[in-house]
């Protein structure tokens, strides 16, 4: 098998969020133990195994170094960038099957856009639970912006969206990994997506933490910013049809730009995530 490393949500090599990509052609998926072991060997947060199922259809399975996950935005952007750059697919529309559902992917000459799963709001948190969440990052509820509260939201993966007052508070957060793992297990979420809303040049600045899945912090997360797009739309911070820009990875020295679009027609909400990616490495599994 040949594998690739692509830097997603950036146009600069060795920036953004890295993902492993293993194109399988029309071949079968390897054994799960091998896919998980290869993800662990590549040591990136997710590795995508890509199977072609038709002229314009694909099936992708996503593995962290610990286990398989239902959906991964940055690995999808990386995967279709690899397919485009290696001549496997031209620009156009493609159907994608994932454990999170069937999605549509649009390949453009310099970007890739993908559907998120239908938005779903999860639980809210009591005053005591909010204090516990903020304390896991060395913060207090006083660091929360007025009018915004933590909530679990999913557009494919369930995360706790944790608002903070401004980018300075965002930068000052220090994660207690053991505590965040415990809280993630308790609430049945992948992790915590912390954000500071309403900056001049972006819809939000973000940090993402998923230590329960062996990802202490991630430089760019498509699914989490898809969920954040819906959260901010429901609260009037962004509008239907607008293109939104999220900045993530600054604290890791890997600045990333994640784009989103939300449309609502007849009560049905559609969230799409997009961005650029660049290939950085390739090799073969012996």
N, C-alpha and C positions, 0 to 999 in steps of 0.2 A: 504494500500500500504506500502511496505517496501522501505526504501530509504537507500542509502549508501553515504558516503563521501570518495572520493579517492584523493590522492595527486598525480598529474600527472607531468610527466617529471622529476621524481626523484625516487630514491630508498630508500629515508629516510622519515619516517613518519613525518608529520607536516612541511614538506618543500615543494618545488615545487609550483604548482598551484592547489588549491582545486576545485573540481567540485562535485555537487550533481548528483547522478545517481538513477533513479527510474525505475527498471525493471518491465514491465507490462505483461510479458509472451505474450500470444496471445490476451490479452484483449485490449479493445478500449482505446484510449487516453482519459483522463479526460477532463472536460471543460477547455477552455483556461484560464478562470479567476482563476481556481484552480491551474493550472500549474504555472501561473505567481505568484500567492500568495505563493505557496510552495517555489518557487525560492527565493522570497523575505524573507521568513521565514528562509531558510537555509543561506541566506546572502552571498553566493558565486557568482562569476561573471556569471557563467552559471550552470544550472541544466539540465541534459539530461533525457528525457523520452524515454524509449527504448521498442519498440514493435517488437516481433518476427513475421515475415510474411512468413516464410518458414524454412526448415531445415537449410539452409545456407544463409538466408536473413533477414534483419532487417530494420526497419524504426525508425529514431531518430528525435525528435523535441527538440530544444534547447531554453531555456528561461533564460533571465537575470531577475533581480528583477524588471525591467521596462517593458520588452516586449520580444516577440519571435524574434530570429535571425536565419539566414539561415543556418549557419554552425559554429561549434566550434571545433577546433582541440584538445585542451586539454581535453574537455569533452568527445570527442570520444575515446581518449586514455583511459580515466578513465572508460568509459562505458564498453568497451570490456575487460578491466582488471577485472572489477567487474564480468562480465559474465564468464570469464575464472576461476576466483578464487572461484566462487560459483558453478562451475561445469555445467553451462549452455552451454558452448561451449568448445570444445577442440581446440588445435592449428590447424590452417588451414586458408583457404581463405573464406571470407564472402562478400556478396553484401550488400551495405548500401544505403538506399534511404533517402535523405535529401531535404530540400527546395532549396539547392544549386545545386542539381543534384544527379545522381547515382554514387557511389564511390565503390572502392574495399578496403577492410580492411584485413590485414594479422595479425593473432594472432600467436605470437611466445611464447615459454615457459617463457621468461622473458622480452618481449617487445611487443608493438603493432605498426604496421605501417598502414598508411592510405593514400589514394589518396587525393590530393587537386583538386579543380575544375580547369579546364584549365586556365592557366595564361592569364591575360588581363591587358594591360597597360592603365592607365587612363591619366588624364591631367598632364601637367607640370605647372610650376608656374613662373610668371614674377618676375623681380627683386624686385618690390615693395611687391608682395605677399610672396616671400621668406623672406623678412625682417620681415613681419608681423608674419609669422609662427615661426621664431626663437625668436622673441620678446615675444611670448606667453610663452616661457620657460626661459625668462631672458637672452637670448643669442642674438648674432648678426650674420649676414652672414659671418663674419670673423671667426666664429667657424665652418664653413663648410669645409670639406676636399677638396683639389684641385681636380677638375675633376669629382666630384659627386654632383648632384643636387637633391633637393626634387622631388618626383614624386608619384602620386597615382597609386597603383598596387593592383590587386586582384588575389587571388587563392581561391576564395569563399566569401571573404568579402573585400571590398575596404578600404584600409588604405593609409594614406600619409606616405611614407617612408622618414624620415628626417635624413640625414647623419650629423654626427658631427666629429670633427677632431680626437679626441682620447678619451680613457675611462675617463680621468679626466674631460673633458667637459661634457661627458655623466652623470657623477655623480653629476656635479654641476647644472644641469638643474632643475629649480623650475617651476612647472606648474601653470599657471593662468587658473583655471578650467573654469571660465565663458567665457574667451576668446577662449579657445580650443573648448568648446561647440559651440560657435558662428561660429568659422571657420569650424568645422565639419559639421554643418548644411549648411553653405554656399557652401561647396564643395561636399556635399553628401557622406561623408565618415563615417566609424565607429569611427575612431580616428587616432592617430599618433603613428607610430612605429619608435622610434629614435634609431639610431645604430652608433657604431664606428667600421669600417671595418678593416680587415687585421691584427688582433692580432696573436701572435705566436701560441697560443693554441686553437684558435677558429676562425671560419669564421667571426664572429662579436660578440660584446657585445651589448646588446639591453635593451631598456626600452619601455614599451607599455602603452599608455594612451587612455582611451575611456570614458571620463566623461559624454559625451552625453548619454551613456547607463548605467549610474550609476556605472561606473568602473573607479575610479580616476587613478589607476595604476594596472597593472596585472603582475603576477610573471612569467607567461609563456604563449605564444600564438602561437598555431600551424599554424593557417591561416596566421598570419602576417609574421612569419618566412618562410612560404612557398612562400609568395610574395617576401620577401627579397632574398630568394634563386634564384628566377627568375631574379630579379633586378641585383644581383651580377653576375649571369651567363651572362646576356646580356652585361655586362661591363667587362668581362674577369677576374673577381676575383675568380670564381670557375669554375670547368670543369664538363662536362657531365660524369655521372657514378661515380663521387666521393661521399663519404659520408662526410657531412658537420656538424659541431658542432656549435650551437649557445648557448650563455650563457645569461640568463636573470634572473631578480629577485634579483640581488645582493643588489640593493638599498633598497629593502623591507625586507632584511634579510631572503629571501626564494630563495636561489640559485637554478636555474633550468637548465637542459640540454635538448635542443631540437635538434634532429637529422633530417637531410634532405638528400634526393637523387633526383637528376634531371637527366633525360635521354631524348635524342632527337633522334628520328628516322623518317626519311622521312619528316622532317619539323615539326612533331608533338612533342610537349614538354610535358613531364609528370613529375610532382613534387609530391614526397611522403614525409610525415612527420612521424617521429617515436620517440618512447621513452618508458621509463618505468613508472610504477605507482604503488602505494601501497595503500591498503585499510586502513582507519584510524577509521571510525565510521560507525555504522548502527543504524537504528531505524524504527519505524512504525508511519504512519500517523493515528491519532485517528479519 
